[in-house]
Amino acid sequence: MTKKFKNILLKTTKHSMQTQQLELERIFKDWKNNEEQTDDVLVVGIQL
């Protein structure tokens, strides 16, 4: 799962922070499907 997540981050780096957020949220919702969330998730983005 870590490798897949890194690839997703690399694919979205050329987009704005807002677009990256929306894309990560979409991918997470698709992955989670209709299952109840049992763990906390934190992704921090820093723009330089």
C-alpha distance matrix in Angstrom:
0.0 3.8 5.5 5.2 6.2 8.7 10.0 10.6 12.4 14.4 15.5 16.9 18.7 21.9 22.3 24.1 22.5 23.4 21.9 18.6 18.7 19.7 17.0 14.2 16.1 16.4 12.8 12.1 15.2 14.4 11.1 13.1 16.0 19.0 17.5 18.8 16.7 17.0 15.3 16.1 13.9 15.3 14.7 17.8 19.1 22.1 24.5 26.7
3.8 0.0 3.8 5.5 5.1 6.2 8.6 9.9 10.6 12.3 14.3 15.6 16.7 20.1 20.9 22.6 20.8 22.4 21.1 17.6 18.0 19.6 17.0 14.1 16.5 17.5 14.1 13.4 17.0 16.7 13.7 15.6 18.8 21.8 20.2 21.0 18.5 18.5 16.1 16.2 13.6 14.1 13.0 15.6 16.8 19.4 21.9 23.8
5.5 3.8 0.0 3.8 5.4 5.1 6.3 8.7 9.9 10.6 12.4 14.5 15.6 18.7 20.0 22.2 21.1 22.8 21.1 17.6 18.8 20.2 17.2 14.9 17.8 18.2 14.7 15.0 18.5 17.5 14.9 17.5 20.3 23.6 22.5 23.8 21.4 21.8 19.6 19.6 16.8 17.1 15.4 17.5 18.0 20.3 22.2 23.8
5.2 5.5 3.8 0.0 3.8 5.5 5.1 6.3 8.8 9.9 10.7 12.7 14.6 17.5 18.3 20.5 19.6 20.8 18.7 15.5 16.6 17.4 14.2 12.2 15.0 14.9 11.2 12.0 15.3 14.0 11.7 14.7 17.2 20.7 20.0 21.6 19.6 20.6 18.8 18.8 15.9 16.5 14.7 17.2 17.5 20.3 22.0 24.0
6.2 5.1 5.4 3.8 0.0 3.8 5.4 5.1 6.3 8.7 9.9 10.9 12.6 15.8 16.3 18.0 16.6 17.8 16.3 12.8 13.6 14.9 12.1 9.5 12.4 13.2 9.9 10.2 13.8 13.5 11.4 13.9 16.7 20.0 19.3 20.3 17.8 18.8 16.6 16.0 12.8 12.9 10.9 13.4 13.9 16.8 18.8 21.1
8.7 6.2 5.1 5.5 3.8 0.0 3.8 5.4 5.1 6.2 8.7 10.1 10.7 14.1 15.3 17.3 16.2 18.2 16.7 13.1 14.6 16.5 13.7 11.6 14.9 15.8 12.9 13.6 17.3 17.0 15.1 17.7 20.5 23.8 23.1 24.0 21.3 22.1 19.6 18.6 15.2 14.5 11.9 13.5 13.3 15.5 17.2 18.9
10.0 8.6 6.3 5.1 5.4 3.8 0.0 3.8 5.4 5.0 6.2 8.8 10.2 12.9 14.3 16.9 16.6 18.3 16.1 13.0 15.1 16.2 12.9 11.7 15.3 15.3 12.3 13.9 17.3 16.3 15.0 18.1 20.4 23.9 23.7 25.1 22.9 24.1 22.0 21.2 17.8 17.3 14.5 16.1 15.3 17.5 18.5 20.2
10.6 9.9 8.7 6.3 5.1 5.4 3.8 0.0 3.8 5.5 5.2 6.4 8.9 11.6 12.0 14.4 13.8 15.1 12.8 9.7 11.6 12.5 9.1 8.0 11.6 11.6 8.9 10.9 14.1 13.4 12.6 15.7 17.8 21.3 21.4 22.8 20.6 22.3 20.3 19.3 15.7 15.3 12.5 14.3 13.4 16.1 17.1 19.4
12.4 10.6 9.9 8.8 6.3 5.1 5.4 3.8 0.0 3.8 5.5 5.3 6.3 9.7 10.4 12.3 11.4 13.4 11.8 8.3 10.4 12.3 9.7 8.3 12.1 13.1 11.1 12.4 15.8 16.0 15.2 17.7 20.2 23.4 23.3 24.1 21.5 22.9 20.5 18.9 15.1 13.8 10.4 11.4 10.1 12.4 13.5 15.7
14.4 12.3 10.6 9.9 8.7 6.2 5.0 5.5 3.8 0.0 3.8 5.5 5.5 8.3 10.3 12.9 12.9 15.3 13.4 10.4 13.2 14.9 12.2 11.6 15.4 16.0 13.9 15.8 19.1 18.7 18.1 20.9 23.2 26.6 26.6 27.6 25.1 26.5 24.1 22.5 18.8 17.4 14.0 14.4 12.5 13.9 14.2 15.7
15.5 14.3 12.4 10.7 9.9 8.7 6.2 5.2 5.5 3.8 0.0 3.8 5.8 7.3 8.7 11.9 12.7 14.4 11.6 9.4 12.6 13.4 10.2 10.8 14.4 14.2 12.4 15.0 17.8 17.1 17.1 20.2 21.9 25.4 26.0 27.3 25.2 27.1 25.1 23.7 20.0 18.9 15.5 16.2 14.2 15.9 15.7 17.5
16.9 15.6 14.5 12.7 10.9 10.1 8.8 6.4 5.3 5.5 3.8 0.0 3.8 5.6 5.6 8.4 9.0 10.6 8.1 5.7 9.2 10.3 7.8 8.7 12.2 12.5 11.6 14.0 16.6 16.6 17.0 19.7 21.4 24.7 25.4 26.3 24.1 26.1 24.0 22.2 18.4 17.0 13.5 13.8 11.4 13.2 12.9 15.2
18.7 16.7 15.6 14.6 12.6 10.7 10.2 8.9 6.3 5.5 5.8 3.8 0.0 3.8 5.5 7.7 8.4 11.1 9.6 7.3 10.7 12.7 11.0 11.4 14.8 15.8 15.0 16.9 19.8 20.1 20.2 22.7 24.7 27.8 28.3 28.9 26.3 28.1 25.6 23.4 19.6 17.5 13.8 13.1 10.1 10.9 10.1 11.8
21.9 20.1 18.7 17.5 15.8 14.1 12.9 11.6 9.7 8.3 7.3 5.6 3.8 0.0 3.8 6.9 9.1 11.5 9.6 8.8 12.5 13.8 12.3 13.7 16.9 17.3 17.0 19.3 21.8 21.9 22.6 25.1 26.8 29.9 30.7 31.6 29.2 31.2 28.9 26.7 22.9 20.8 17.1 16.3 13.0 13.2 11.4 12.7
22.3 20.9 20.0 18.3 16.3 15.3 14.3 12.0 10.4 10.3 8.7 5.6 5.5 3.8 0.0 3.8 6.5 8.1 6.0 6.2 9.7 10.6 9.8 11.8 14.4 14.9 15.3 17.6 19.6 20.1 21.2 23.5 24.9 27.8 28.9 29.6 27.4 29.7 27.6 25.3 21.6 19.6 16.1 15.3 12.2 12.9 11.2 13.4
24.1 22.6 22.2 20.5 18.0 17.3 16.9 14.4 12.3 12.9 11.9 8.4 7.7 6.9 3.8 0.0 3.8 5.4 5.2 6.2 8.6 10.0 10.6 12.3 14.3 15.4 16.5 18.2 20.0 21.1 22.4 24.1 25.7 28.2 29.2 29.5 27.1 29.4 27.2 24.5 21.0 18.7 15.4 14.1 10.8 11.2 9.2 11.8
22.5 20.8 21.1 19.6 16.6 16.2 16.6 13.8 11.4 12.9 12.7 9.0 8.4 9.1 6.5 3.8 0.0 3.8 5.5 5.0 6.2 8.7 9.9 10.5 12.2 14.2 15.3 16.3 18.3 20.0 20.9 22.2 24.1 26.4 27.1 26.9 24.3 26.4 24.1 21.2 17.8 15.2 12.0 10.5 7.5 8.5 7.5 11.0
23.4 22.4 22.8 20.8 17.8 18.2 18.3 15.1 13.4 15.3 14.4 10.6 11.1 11.5 8.1 5.4 3.8 0.0 3.8 5.4 5.1 6.3 8.6 10.0 10.6 12.4 14.3 15.4 16.6 18.4 20.0 21.0 22.4 24.4 25.5 25.4 23.1 25.7 23.8 21.0 17.8 15.8 13.1 12.3 10.1 11.7 11.0 14.5
21.9 21.1 21.1 18.7 16.3 16.7 16.1 12.8 11.8 13.4 11.6 8.1 9.6 9.6 6.0 5.2 5.5 3.8 0.0 3.8 5.4 5.1 6.1 8.6 9.9 10.5 12.2 14.1 15.4 16.5 18.2 19.8 21.0 23.4 24.7 25.2 23.2 25.9 24.2 21.9 18.5 17.0 14.1 14.0 11.8 13.7 12.9 16.1
18.6 17.6 17.6 15.5 12.8 13.1 13.0 9.7 8.3 10.4 9.4 5.7 7.3 8.8 6.2 6.2 5.0 5.4 3.8 0.0 3.8 5.5 5.1 6.1 8.5 9.8 10.5 12.1 14.2 15.3 16.3 18.0 19.8 22.4 23.2 23.6 21.3 23.7 21.7 19.3 15.7 14.1 10.9 11.1 9.0 11.4 11.4 14.7
18.7 18.0 18.8 16.6 13.6 14.6 15.1 11.6 10.4 13.2 12.6 9.2 10.7 12.5 9.7 8.6 6.2 5.1 5.4 3.8 0.0 3.8 5.5 5.2 6.1 8.6 10.0 10.5 12.2 14.2 15.3 16.2 18.0 20.2 20.9 20.9 18.5 21.0 19.1 16.5 13.2 11.7 9.2 9.7 8.7 11.7 12.5 16.1
19.7 19.6 20.2 17.4 14.9 16.5 16.2 12.5 12.3 14.9 13.4 10.3 12.7 13.8 10.6 10.0 8.7 6.3 5.1 5.5 3.8 0.0 3.8 5.5 5.1 6.1 8.6 9.9 10.6 12.3 14.2 15.2 16.3 18.5 19.8 20.2 18.4 21.4 20.1 18.0 15.0 14.3 12.3 13.4 12.5 15.4 15.8 19.4
17.0 17.0 17.2 14.2 12.1 13.7 12.9 9.1 9.7 12.2 10.2 7.8 11.0 12.3 9.8 10.6 9.9 8.6 6.1 5.1 5.5 3.8 0.0 3.8 5.4 5.1 6.2 8.5 9.9 10.6 12.2 14.1 15.3 18.1 19.3 20.3 18.6 21.4 20.1 18.5 15.2 14.8 12.4 14.0 13.0 16.0 16.5 19.8
14.2 14.1 14.9 12.2 9.5 11.6 11.7 8.0 8.3 11.6 10.8 8.7 11.4 13.7 11.8 12.3 10.5 10.0 8.6 6.1 5.2 5.5 3.8 0.0 3.8 5.4 5.1 6.0 8.6 9.9 10.4 12.0 14.0 16.7 17.3 17.9 15.7 18.2 16.6 14.9 11.5 11.2 9.1 11.3 11.2 14.6 16.0 19.3
16.1 16.5 17.8 15.0 12.4 14.9 15.3 11.6 12.1 15.4 14.4 12.2 14.8 16.9 14.4 14.3 12.2 10.6 9.9 8.5 6.1 5.1 5.4 3.8 0.0 3.8 5.5 5.1 6.1 8.6 9.8 10.4 12.0 14.1 15.0 15.4 13.5 16.4 15.3 13.7 10.9 11.3 10.2 12.7 13.1 16.7 18.2 21.8
16.4 17.5 18.2 14.9 13.2 15.8 15.3 11.6 13.1 16.0 14.2 12.5 15.8 17.3 14.9 15.4 14.2 12.4 10.5 9.8 8.6 6.1 5.1 5.4 3.8 0.0 3.8 5.4 5.2 6.2 8.6 9.9 10.5 13.1 14.7 15.9 14.8 18.1 17.6 16.6 13.9 14.8 13.6 16.1 16.2 19.6 20.7 24.2
12.8 14.1 14.7 11.2 9.9 12.9 12.3 8.9 11.1 13.9 12.4 11.6 15.0 17.0 15.3 16.5 15.3 14.3 12.2 10.5 10.0 8.6 6.2 5.1 5.5 3.8 0.0 3.8 5.5 5.1 6.1 8.6 9.8 13.1 14.1 15.7 14.4 17.2 16.5 16.0 13.1 14.2 12.9 15.8 16.1 19.6 21.0 24.2
12.1 13.4 15.0 12.0 10.2 13.6 13.9 10.9 12.4 15.8 15.0 14.0 16.9 19.3 17.6 18.2 16.3 15.4 14.1 12.1 10.5 9.9 8.5 6.0 5.1 5.4 3.8 0.0 3.8 5.4 5.0 6.0 8.4 11.2 11.4 12.4 10.7 13.5 12.8 12.3 9.8 11.5 11.2 14.6 15.7 19.5 21.4 24.8
15.2 17.0 18.5 15.3 13.8 17.3 17.3 14.1 15.8 19.1 17.8 16.6 19.8 21.8 19.6 20.0 18.3 16.6 15.4 14.2 12.2 10.6 9.9 8.6 6.1 5.2 5.5 3.8 0.0 3.8 5.4 5.1 5.9 8.2 9.5 10.9 10.1 13.6 13.8 13.8 12.0 14.1 14.2 17.5 18.6 22.3 24.0 27.6
14.4 16.7 17.5 14.0 13.5 17.0 16.3 13.4 16.0 18.7 17.1 16.6 20.1 21.9 20.1 21.1 20.0 18.4 16.5 15.3 14.2 12.3 10.6 9.9 8.6 6.2 5.1 5.4 3.8 0.0 3.8 5.6 5.1 8.6 10.3 12.7 12.6 15.8 16.2 16.6 14.8 16.9 16.6 19.9 20.7 24.3 25.8 29.2
11.1 13.7 14.9 11.7 11.4 15.1 15.0 12.6 15.2 18.1 17.1 17.0 20.2 22.6 21.2 22.4 20.9 20.0 18.2 16.3 15.3 14.2 12.2 10.4 9.8 8.6 6.1 5.0 5.4 3.8 0.0 3.8 5.5 9.0 9.3 11.6 11.0 13.6 13.8 14.7 13.0 15.5 15.5 19.0 20.3 24.0 25.9 29.1
13.1 15.6 17.5 14.7 13.9 17.7 18.1 15.7 17.7 20.9 20.2 19.7 22.7 25.1 23.5 24.1 22.2 21.0 19.8 18.0 16.2 15.2 14.1 12.0 10.4 9.9 8.6 6.0 5.1 5.6 3.8 0.0 3.8 6.2 5.8 7.8 7.5 10.4 11.3 12.6 11.7 14.8 15.7 19.3 21.1 24.9 27.1 30.5
16.0 18.8 20.3 17.2 16.7 20.5 20.4 17.8 20.2 23.2 21.9 21.4 24.7 26.8 24.9 25.7 24.1 22.4 21.0 19.8 18.0 16.3 15.3 14.0 12.0 10.5 9.8 8.4 5.9 5.1 5.5 3.8 0.0 3.8 5.6 8.7 9.8 13.0 14.6 15.9 15.2 18.2 18.9 22.5 24.0 27.7 29.6 33.1
19.0 21.8 23.6 20.7 20.0 23.8 23.9 21.3 23.4 26.6 25.4 24.7 27.8 29.9 27.8 28.2 26.4 24.4 23.4 22.4 20.2 18.5 18.1 16.7 14.1 13.1 13.1 11.2 8.2 8.6 9.0 6.2 3.8 0.0 3.8 6.6 9.0 12.2 14.6 16.2 16.3 19.5 20.9 24.3 26.1 29.9 31.9 35.5
17.5 20.2 22.5 20.0 19.3 23.1 23.7 21.4 23.3 26.6 26.0 25.4 28.3 30.7 28.9 29.2 27.1 25.5 24.7 23.2 20.9 19.8 19.3 17.3 15.0 14.7 14.1 11.4 9.5 10.3 9.3 5.8 5.6 3.8 0.0 3.8 6.3 8.9 11.6 13.9 14.5 18.1 19.9 23.5 25.7 29.5 31.9 35.4
18.8 21.0 23.8 21.6 20.3 24.0 25.1 22.8 24.1 27.6 27.3 26.3 28.9 31.6 29.6 29.5 26.9 25.4 25.2 23.6 20.9 20.2 20.3 17.9 15.4 15.9 15.7 12.4 10.9 12.7 11.6 7.8 8.7 6.6 3.8 0.0 3.8 6.2 9.4 11.5 13.0 16.6 19.0 22.5 25.0 28.7 31.4 34.9
16.7 18.5 21.4 19.6 17.8 21.3 22.9 20.6 21.5 25.1 25.2 24.1 26.3 29.2 27.4 27.1 24.3 23.1 23.2 21.3 18.5 18.4 18.6 15.7 13.5 14.8 14.4 10.7 10.1 12.6 11.0 7.5 9.8 9.0 6.3 3.8 0.0 3.8 5.9 7.8 9.3 12.9 15.5 19.0 21.7 25.4 28.2 31.6
17.0 18.5 21.8 20.6 18.8 22.1 24.1 22.3 22.9 26.5 27.1 26.1 28.1 31.2 29.7 29.4 26.4 25.7 25.9 23.7 21.0 21.4 21.4 18.2 16.4 18.1 17.2 13.5 13.6 15.8 13.6 10.4 13.0 12.2 8.9 6.2 3.8 0.0 3.8 7.0 9.6 13.3 16.3 19.7 22.9 26.3 29.5 32.7
15.3 16.1 19.6 18.8 16.6 19.6 22.0 20.3 20.5 24.1 25.1 24.0 25.6 28.9 27.6 27.2 24.1 23.8 24.2 21.7 19.1 20.1 20.1 16.6 15.3 17.6 16.5 12.8 13.8 16.2 13.8 11.3 14.6 14.6 11.6 9.4 5.9 3.8 0.0 3.8 6.5 10.0 13.2 16.5 19.8 23.1 26.4 29.5
16.1 16.2 19.6 18.8 16.0 18.6 21.2 19.3 18.9 22.5 23.7 22.2 23.4 26.7 25.3 24.5 21.2 21.0 21.9 19.3 16.5 18.0 18.5 14.9 13.7 16.6 16.0 12.3 13.8 16.6 14.7 12.6 15.9 16.2 13.9 11.5 7.8 7.0 3.8 0.0 3.8 6.7 10.3 13.2 16.7 19.9 23.2 26.3
13.9 13.6 16.8 15.9 12.8 15.2 17.8 15.7 15.1 18.8 20.0 18.4 19.6 22.9 21.6 21.0 17.8 17.8 18.5 15.7 13.2 15.0 15.2 11.5 10.9 13.9 13.1 9.8 12.0 14.8 13.0 11.7 15.2 16.3 14.5 13.0 9.3 9.6 6.5 3.8 0.0 3.8 6.8 10.1 13.3 16.8 20.0 23.1
15.3 14.1 17.1 16.5 12.9 14.5 17.3 15.3 13.8 17.4 18.9 17.0 17.5 20.8 19.6 18.7 15.2 15.8 17.0 14.1 11.7 14.3 14.8 11.2 11.3 14.8 14.2 11.5 14.1 16.9 15.5 14.8 18.2 19.5 18.1 16.6 12.9 13.3 10.0 6.7 3.8 0.0 3.8 6.5 10.0 13.2 16.5 19.6
14.7 13.0 15.4 14.7 10.9 11.9 14.5 12.5 10.4 14.0 15.5 13.5 13.8 17.1 16.1 15.4 12.0 13.1 14.1 10.9 9.2 12.3 12.4 9.1 10.2 13.6 12.9 11.2 14.2 16.6 15.5 15.7 18.9 20.9 19.9 19.0 15.5 16.3 13.2 10.3 6.8 3.8 0.0 3.8 6.6 10.1 13.3 16.4
17.8 15.6 17.5 17.2 13.4 13.5 16.1 14.3 11.4 14.4 16.2 13.8 13.1 16.3 15.3 14.1 10.5 12.3 14.0 11.1 9.7 13.4 14.0 11.3 12.7 16.1 15.8 14.6 17.5 19.9 19.0 19.3 22.5 24.3 23.5 22.5 19.0 19.7 16.5 13.2 10.1 6.5 3.8 0.0 3.8 6.7 10.1 13.1
19.1 16.8 18.0 17.5 13.9 13.3 15.3 13.4 10.1 12.5 14.2 11.4 10.1 13.0 12.2 10.8 7.5 10.1 11.8 9.0 8.7 12.5 13.0 11.2 13.1 16.2 16.1 15.7 18.6 20.7 20.3 21.1 24.0 26.1 25.7 25.0 21.7 22.9 19.8 16.7 13.3 10.0 6.6 3.8 0.0 3.8 6.7 9.9
22.1 19.4 20.3 20.3 16.8 15.5 17.5 16.1 12.4 13.9 15.9 13.2 10.9 13.2 12.9 11.2 8.5 11.7 13.7 11.4 11.7 15.4 16.0 14.6 16.7 19.6 19.6 19.5 22.3 24.3 24.0 24.9 27.7 29.9 29.5 28.7 25.4 26.3 23.1 19.9 16.8 13.2 10.1 6.7 3.8 0.0 3.8 6.4
24.5 21.9 22.2 22.0 18.8 17.2 18.5 17.1 13.5 14.2 15.7 12.9 10.1 11.4 11.2 9.2 7.5 11.0 12.9 11.4 12.5 15.8 16.5 16.0 18.2 20.7 21.0 21.4 24.0 25.8 25.9 27.1 29.6 31.9 31.9 31.4 28.2 29.5 26.4 23.2 20.0 16.5 13.3 10.1 6.7 3.8 0.0 3.8
26.7 23.8 23.8 24.0 21.1 18.9 20.2 19.4 15.7 15.7 17.5 15.2 11.8 12.7 13.4 11.8 11.0 14.5 16.1 14.7 16.1 19.4 19.8 19.3 21.8 24.2 24.2 24.8 27.6 29.2 29.1 30.5 33.1 35.5 35.4 34.9 31.6 32.7 29.5 26.3 23.1 19.6 16.4 13.1 9.9 6.4 3.8 0.0
